[in-house]
Amino acid sequence: MKRILMLFFLTGALSTAFAQEKKKVKPLEDLQLTEQQDKQVKEINRSYMTGMQDIRKDQALSREDRKSKLDALSTERTEKLKSVLDAEQFAKLQHNRTAAAERMKHGHKRGMHKKNGSDALKEIGLSETEGKELMSINKDFKSKAVALRSNSGMTKEQRTEEMKKLNDERLTKIRTTLGEEKYARYDEWKKKEREQIRAMRKHKADKKSIQ
């Protein structure tokens, strides 16, 4: 049963973690910045956010190039902050960032497991057998998807097309296993999960803008 339930908790509810995170001290809050430092830090963060958005919007970049540019941008921001803050303030900032990351990590786990497993299955209306079959279908899809992404003999367009076919095949199997009514509930549940993921990513991006 635990393995079945993990299927539903892979992108579990994060609202509790978000609420807890808002109550914590933000990385810059207790650094006792001077007025000049405060202005400089805000300008650094504004510049960082603009650069980050430009990189993410650039469709010509590969995933690797985008990650490399984002990493370089983050490093540049850190160096700028280091030049504005004194040694004690910068050390405190690094400590606060690490603590915030740990809180988010543990809060995410608490949010994932907070909802009772039986309630999750009940919400979609799946039996244990259906849950096992669904897990098997998704596991098979993941295995094939990993192999497909590793196929260096295919172009990016070919991999994208094959991935679409693979996902269509997965959804057809799920629809056959669950039937139309339960599949509709499953599809609605997945939409909610995707919304939670988008909310989480936006939350993390917003937090970076003030760190």
CYANA upper distance limits for C-alpha pairs under 8 A (distance plus 0.5 A):
  1 MET  CA      5 LEU  CA      6.72
  1 MET  CA    128 GLU  CA      7.87
  2 LYS  CA      6 MET  CA      6.75
  3 ARG  CA      7 LEU  CA      7.48
  4 ILE  CA      8 PHE  CA      8.02
  4 ILE  CA    128 GLU  CA      8.25
  4 ILE  CA    131 GLY  CA      6.32
  4 ILE  CA    132 LYS  CA      6.50
  4 ILE  CA    135 MET  CA      6.99
  5 LEU  CA      9 PHE  CA      7.04
  5 LEU  CA    117 GLY  CA      6.47
  5 LEU  CA    120 ALA  CA      8.33
  5 LEU  CA    121 LEU  CA      8.19
  6 MET  CA     10 LEU  CA      6.62
  7 LEU  CA    135 MET  CA      6.95
  8 PHE  CA     12 GLY  CA      7.40
  8 PHE  CA    120 ALA  CA      7.78
  9 PHE  CA     13 ALA  CA      8.31
  9 PHE  CA    112 MET  CA      5.97
  9 PHE  CA    113 HIS  CA      7.49
 10 LEU  CA    112 MET  CA      7.89
 11 THR  CA    112 MET  CA      7.67
 11 THR  CA    193 GLU  CA      6.72
 11 THR  CA    194 ARG  CA      8.48
 11 THR  CA    196 GLN  CA      8.21
 11 THR  CA    197 ILE  CA      7.36
 12 GLY  CA    111 GLY  CA      7.08
 12 GLY  CA    112 MET  CA      4.88
 12 GLY  CA    113 HIS  CA      8.03
 12 GLY  CA    193 GLU  CA      7.47
 12 GLY  CA    196 GLN  CA      8.42
 13 ALA  CA    111 GLY  CA      5.92
 13 ALA  CA    112 MET  CA      6.14
 13 ALA  CA    115 LYS  CA      8.35
 13 ALA  CA    193 GLU  CA      8.18
 13 ALA  CA    196 GLN  CA      7.35
 14 LEU  CA     18 PHE  CA      6.74
 14 LEU  CA    107 GLY  CA      8.33
 14 LEU  CA    108 HIS  CA      6.57
 14 LEU  CA    111 GLY  CA      5.53
 14 LEU  CA    112 MET  CA      7.36
 14 LEU  CA    196 GLN  CA      7.53
 14 LEU  CA    200 MET  CA      7.79
 15 SER  CA     19 ALA  CA      6.68
 15 SER  CA    111 GLY  CA      7.69
 16 THR  CA     20 GLN  CA      6.72
 16 THR  CA    107 GLY  CA      8.04
 16 THR  CA    111 GLY  CA      6.40
 17 ALA  CA     21 GLU  CA      6.54
 17 ALA  CA    104 MET  CA      7.37
 17 ALA  CA    107 GLY  CA      5.08
 17 ALA  CA    108 HIS  CA      6.33
 17 ALA  CA    110 ARG  CA      7.83
 17 ALA  CA    111 GLY  CA      6.45
 18 PHE  CA     22 LYS  CA      6.90
 18 PHE  CA    107 GLY  CA      8.40
 18 PHE  CA    203 HIS  CA      8.47
 19 ALA  CA     23 LYS  CA      7.49
 20 GLN  CA     24 LYS  CA      7.52
 20 GLN  CA    107 GLY  CA      8.15
 21 GLU  CA    103 ARG  CA      7.73
 21 GLU  CA    104 MET  CA      7.50
 21 GLU  CA    107 GLY  CA      8.47
 25 VAL  CA     29 GLU  CA      6.92
 25 VAL  CA     30 ASP  CA      8.08
 26 LYS  CA     30 ASP  CA      8.31
 26 LYS  CA     96 ASN  CA      7.91
 26 LYS  CA    100 ALA  CA      8.25
 26 LYS  CA    211 GLN  CA      7.77
 27 PRO  CA     93 LEU  CA      6.19
 27 PRO  CA     96 ASN  CA      5.29
 27 PRO  CA     97 ARG  CA      6.18
 27 PRO  CA    100 ALA  CA      7.94
 27 PRO  CA    211 GLN  CA      6.17
 28 LEU  CA     93 LEU  CA      6.95
 28 LEU  CA     96 ASN  CA      8.42
 28 LEU  CA    210 ILE  CA      8.05
 28 LEU  CA    211 GLN  CA      6.54
 31 LEU  CA     89 GLN  CA      6.11
 31 LEU  CA     92 LYS  CA      7.48
 31 LEU  CA     93 LEU  CA      7.76
 33 LEU  CA     37 GLN  CA      6.12
 33 LEU  CA     38 ASP  CA      6.25
 34 THR  CA     38 ASP  CA      6.58
 35 GLU  CA     39 LYS  CA      6.91
 36 GLN  CA     40 GLN  CA      6.78
 37 GLN  CA     41 VAL  CA      6.48
 37 GLN  CA     84 VAL  CA      6.93
 37 GLN  CA     85 LEU  CA      7.70
 38 ASP  CA     42 LYS  CA      6.68
 39 LYS  CA     43 GLU  CA      6.76
 40 GLN  CA     44 ILE  CA      6.69
 40 GLN  CA     84 VAL  CA      7.72
 41 VAL  CA     45 ASN  CA      6.69
 41 VAL  CA     81 LEU  CA      7.15
 41 VAL  CA     84 VAL  CA      7.96
 42 LYS  CA     46 ARG  CA      6.58
 42 LYS  CA    210 ILE  CA      8.24
 43 GLU  CA     47 SER  CA      6.63
 44 ILE  CA     48 TYR  CA      6.64
 44 ILE  CA     77 ARG  CA      7.13
 44 ILE  CA     80 LYS  CA      7.64
 44 ILE  CA     81 LEU  CA      7.89
 45 ASN  CA     49 MET  CA      6.62
 45 ASN  CA     77 ARG  CA      7.96
 45 ASN  CA    209 SER  CA      6.19
 45 ASN  CA    210 ILE  CA      7.24
 45 ASN  CA    211 GLN  CA      8.05
 46 ARG  CA     50 THR  CA      6.75
 46 ARG  CA    209 SER  CA      7.59
 47 SER  CA     51 GLY  CA      6.67
 48 TYR  CA     52 MET  CA      6.54
 48 TYR  CA     73 LEU  CA      7.44
 48 TYR  CA     74 SER  CA      8.00
 48 TYR  CA     77 ARG  CA      7.04
 48 TYR  CA    209 SER  CA      8.10
 49 MET  CA     53 GLN  CA      6.62
 49 MET  CA    209 SER  CA      6.61
 50 THR  CA     54 ASP  CA      6.73
 51 GLY  CA     55 ILE  CA      6.75
 51 GLY  CA     73 LEU  CA      7.89
 52 MET  CA     56 ARG  CA      6.75
 52 MET  CA     70 LEU  CA      6.99
 52 MET  CA     73 LEU  CA      7.91
 53 GLN  CA     57 LYS  CA      6.64
 54 ASP  CA     58 ASP  CA      6.81
 55 ILE  CA     66 ARG  CA      7.01
 55 ILE  CA     69 LYS  CA      7.78
 55 ILE  CA     70 LEU  CA      7.71
 56 ARG  CA     66 ARG  CA      7.57
 61 LEU  CA     65 ASP  CA      6.22
 61 LEU  CA     66 ARG  CA      6.22
 62 SER  CA     66 ARG  CA      6.53
 63 ARG  CA     67 LYS  CA      6.66
 64 GLU  CA     68 SER  CA      6.61
 65 ASP  CA     69 LYS  CA      6.62
 66 ARG  CA     70 LEU  CA      6.62
 67 LYS  CA     71 ASP  CA      6.54
 68 SER  CA     72 ALA  CA      6.67
 69 LYS  CA     73 LEU  CA      6.56
 70 LEU  CA     74 SER  CA      6.62
 71 ASP  CA     75 THR  CA      6.68
 72 ALA  CA     76 GLU  CA      6.61
 73 LEU  CA     77 ARG  CA      6.74
 74 SER  CA     78 THR  CA      6.75
 75 THR  CA     79 GLU  CA      6.76
 76 GLU  CA     80 LYS  CA      6.76
 77 ARG  CA     81 LEU  CA      6.67
 78 THR  CA     82 LYS  CA      6.58
 79 GLU  CA     83 SER  CA      6.84
 80 LYS  CA     84 VAL  CA      6.98
 81 LEU  CA     85 LEU  CA      6.54
 81 LEU  CA     90 PHE  CA      8.09
 82 LYS  CA     86 ASP  CA      7.77
 82 LYS  CA     87 ALA  CA      8.26
 82 LYS  CA     90 PHE  CA      6.55
 85 LEU  CA     89 GLN  CA      6.18
 85 LEU  CA     90 PHE  CA      6.16
 86 ASP  CA     90 PHE  CA      6.62
 87 ALA  CA     91 ALA  CA      6.63
 88 GLU  CA     92 LYS  CA      6.68
 89 GLN  CA     93 LEU  CA      6.63
 90 PHE  CA     94 GLN  CA      6.76
 91 ALA  CA     95 HIS  CA      6.74
 92 LYS  CA     96 ASN  CA      6.59
 93 LEU  CA     97 ARG  CA      6.63
 94 GLN  CA     98 THR  CA      6.75
 95 HIS  CA     99 ALA  CA      6.70
 96 ASN  CA    100 ALA  CA      6.52
 97 ARG  CA    101 ALA  CA      6.68
 97 ARG  CA    211 GLN  CA      8.23
 98 THR  CA    102 GLU  CA      6.78
 99 ALA  CA    103 ARG  CA      6.71
100 ALA  CA    104 MET  CA      6.70
101 ALA  CA    105 LYS  CA      6.63
102 GLU  CA    106 HIS  CA      6.66
103 ARG  CA    107 GLY  CA      6.20
104 MET  CA    108 HIS  CA      6.37
105 LYS  CA    109 LYS  CA      7.07
106 HIS  CA    110 ARG  CA      6.78
107 GLY  CA    111 GLY  CA      6.58
108 HIS  CA    112 MET  CA      6.63
109 LYS  CA    113 HIS  CA      6.93
110 ARG  CA    114 LYS  CA      6.29
111 GLY  CA    115 LYS  CA      8.09
115 LYS  CA    119 ASP  CA      7.79
115 LYS  CA    120 ALA  CA      7.70
116 ASN  CA    120 ALA  CA      7.05
117 GLY  CA    121 LEU  CA      7.01
118 SER  CA    122 LYS  CA      6.53
119 ASP  CA    123 GLU  CA      6.47
120 ALA  CA    124 ILE  CA      7.27
121 LEU  CA    125 GLY  CA      6.26
121 LEU  CA    126 LEU  CA      6.06
121 LEU  CA    127 SER  CA      7.93
122 LYS  CA    126 LEU  CA      7.08
124 ILE  CA    182 LYS  CA      7.23
124 ILE  CA    185 ARG  CA      6.11
124 ILE  CA    186 TYR  CA      6.39
124 ILE  CA    189 TRP  CA      7.81
125 GLY  CA    182 LYS  CA      7.23
125 GLY  CA    185 ARG  CA      8.49
126 LEU  CA    130 GLU  CA      6.26
126 LEU  CA    131 GLY  CA      6.63
126 LEU  CA    178 LEU  CA      8.43
126 LEU  CA    182 LYS  CA      7.96
127 SER  CA    131 GLY  CA      6.65
128 GLU  CA    132 LYS  CA      6.75
129 THR  CA    133 GLU  CA      6.79
130 GLU  CA    134 LEU  CA      6.55
130 GLU  CA    177 THR  CA      7.60
130 GLU  CA    178 LEU  CA      7.43
131 GLY  CA    135 MET  CA      6.66
132 LYS  CA    136 SER  CA      6.70
133 GLU  CA    137 ILE  CA      6.74
133 GLU  CA    177 THR  CA      7.99
134 LEU  CA    138 ASN  CA      6.78
134 LEU  CA    174 ILE  CA      7.00
134 LEU  CA    177 THR  CA      8.22
135 MET  CA    139 LYS  CA      6.50
136 SER  CA    140 ASP  CA      6.64
137 ILE  CA    141 PHE  CA      6.74
137 ILE  CA    170 ARG  CA      7.14
137 ILE  CA    173 LYS  CA      7.79
137 ILE  CA    174 ILE  CA      7.75
138 ASN  CA    142 LYS  CA      6.62
138 ASN  CA    170 ARG  CA      7.73
139 LYS  CA    143 SER  CA      6.78
140 ASP  CA    144 LYS  CA      6.81
141 PHE  CA    145 ALA  CA      6.47
141 PHE  CA    166 LEU  CA      7.67
141 PHE  CA    167 ASN  CA      7.87
141 PHE  CA    170 ARG  CA      7.06
142 LYS  CA    146 VAL  CA      6.65
143 SER  CA    147 ALA  CA      6.94
144 LYS  CA    148 LEU  CA      6.59
145 ALA  CA    149 ARG  CA      6.68
145 ALA  CA    163 MET  CA      7.31
145 ALA  CA    166 LEU  CA      8.15
146 VAL  CA    150 SER  CA      6.81
147 ALA  CA    151 ASN  CA      6.91
148 LEU  CA    159 ARG  CA      7.23
148 LEU  CA    162 GLU  CA      8.41
148 LEU  CA    163 MET  CA      7.96
149 ARG  CA    159 ARG  CA      7.42
154 MET  CA    158 GLN  CA      6.35
154 MET  CA    159 ARG  CA      6.70
155 THR  CA    159 ARG  CA      6.75
156 LYS  CA    160 THR  CA      6.65
157 GLU  CA    161 GLU  CA      6.72
158 GLN  CA    162 GLU  CA      6.63
159 ARG  CA    163 MET  CA      6.42
160 THR  CA    164 LYS  CA      6.76
161 GLU  CA    165 LYS  CA      6.91
162 GLU  CA    166 LEU  CA      6.59
163 MET  CA    167 ASN  CA      6.64
164 LYS  CA    168 ASP  CA      6.62
165 LYS  CA    169 GLU  CA      6.65
166 LEU  CA    170 ARG  CA      6.79
167 ASN  CA    171 LEU  CA      6.72
168 ASP  CA    172 THR  CA      6.68
169 GLU  CA    173 LYS  CA      6.82
170 ARG  CA    174 ILE  CA      6.78
171 LEU  CA    175 ARG  CA      6.54
172 THR  CA    176 THR  CA      6.67
173 LYS  CA    177 THR  CA      6.63
174 ILE  CA    178 LEU  CA      6.54
174 ILE  CA    183 TYR  CA      7.69
175 ARG  CA    179 GLY  CA      5.97
175 ARG  CA    180 GLU  CA      6.85
175 ARG  CA    183 TYR  CA      6.00
176 THR  CA    180 GLU  CA      8.40
178 LEU  CA    182 LYS  CA      5.94
178 LEU  CA    183 TYR  CA      6.02
179 GLY  CA    183 TYR  CA      6.35
180 GLU  CA    184 ALA  CA      6.60
181 GLU  CA    185 ARG  CA      7.14
182 LYS  CA    186 TYR  CA      6.58
183 TYR  CA    187 ASP  CA      6.48
184 ALA  CA    188 GLU  CA      6.71
185 ARG  CA    189 TRP  CA      6.62
186 TYR  CA    190 LYS  CA      6.71
187 ASP  CA    191 LYS  CA      6.82
188 GLU  CA    192 LYS  CA      6.97
189 TRP  CA    193 GLU  CA      6.87
190 LYS  CA    194 ARG  CA      6.72
191 LYS  CA    195 GLU  CA      6.77
192 LYS  CA    196 GLN  CA      6.81
193 GLU  CA    197 ILE  CA      6.81
194 ARG  CA    198 ARG  CA      6.73
195 GLU  CA    199 ALA  CA      6.61
196 GLN  CA    200 MET  CA      6.58
197 ILE  CA    201 ARG  CA      6.73
198 ARG  CA    202 LYS  CA      6.64
199 ALA  CA    203 HIS  CA      6.50
200 MET  CA    204 LYS  CA      6.70
201 ARG  CA    205 ALA  CA      6.64
202 LYS  CA    206 ASP  CA      6.53
203 HIS  CA    207 LYS  CA      6.71
204 LYS  CA    208 LYS  CA      6.80
205 ALA  CA    209 SER  CA      7.06
206 ASP  CA    210 ILE  CA      7.61
207 LYS  CA    211 GLN  CA      6.90
